[in-house]
């Protein structure tokens, strides 16, 4: 399990309550640390949430840009349970 900054957990609290505290560190994206929460593979919730942490702030990205970030950082999308 990845050590996730508290500001990410605070931003993701609703999802943590539903799906657990399971995050993947994706890497650096434009100078920010990128995290994604793992949700069940068979769950259809729309765009994934990517949390970008930079300078003590977190941005919750949950639109089509989230897919671009994931694709740019993860070569094997099976690592994040995506197709």
C-alpha positions in Angstrom: 0.0 0.0 0.0 1.2 3.5 -0.8 1.6 6.2 1.8 -0.9 8.8 0.7 -0.9 12.4 1.9 -3.7 13.3 4.3 -4.9 16.0 1.9 -5.6 13.3 -0.7 -7.5 11.2 1.9 -9.5 14.3 2.9 -10.4 14.9 -0.8 -11.3 11.3 -1.3 -13.2 10.7 1.9 -16.5 9.9 0.3 -14.9 7.3 -1.9 -12.8 5.9 0.9 -16.0 5.4 2.9 -17.5 3.4 0.1 -14.5 1.5 -1.4 -11.7 1.5 1.2 -8.4 3.3 1.6 -6.6 1.7 -1.5 -4.5 4.1 -3.6 -2.0 3.7 -6.3 0.8 6.2 -6.8 0.9 6.9 -10.5 4.0 9.1 -10.6 4.8 12.7 -11.4 2.5 14.6 -13.7 3.5 18.2 -14.6 5.4 18.4 -11.3 2.6 17.1 -9.1 2.4 13.6 -7.5 -0.5 11.7 -9.0 -2.6 9.2 -7.1 -5.7 7.2 -8.0 -8.0 5.2 -5.8 -8.7 1.6 -6.6 -12.3 0.7 -6.9 -13.8 -2.7 -7.8 -13.2 -3.7 -11.4 -16.9 -4.3 -12.1 -18.0 -0.9 -10.8 -19.2 1.7 -13.3 -18.8 5.1 -11.7 -17.8 7.3 -14.6 -14.4 8.9 -14.9 -11.9 7.9 -12.3 -10.6 10.4 -9.7 -7.0 11.4 -10.1 -5.6 13.4 -7.2 -2.7 15.7 -8.0 -0.6 17.0 -5.1 1.7 19.9 -5.5 2.8 22.7 -3.1 0.7 21.3 -0.3 -2.5 21.5 -2.3 -4.6 18.8 -4.0 -6.6 18.9 -7.2 -9.3 16.2 -7.7 -9.5 15.5 -11.5 -12.5 13.5 -12.5 -13.2 14.2 -16.1 -11.7 13.1 -19.4 -8.3 14.7 -18.3 -8.1 12.0 -15.7 -7.9 9.4 -18.4 -5.1 11.3 -20.2 -3.1 11.5 -16.9 -3.5 7.8 -16.2 -2.6 6.9 -19.8 0.5 9.1 -19.7 1.8 7.7 -16.5 0.8 4.0 -16.6 1.9 1.9 -19.5 0.1 -1.2 -18.2 -3.4 -0.1 -17.5 -4.2 -3.4 -15.8 -2.3 -2.1 -12.8 -5.1 0.3 -12.1 -7.9 -2.1 -13.1 -8.8 -0.2 -16.3 -9.2 -1.4 -19.8 
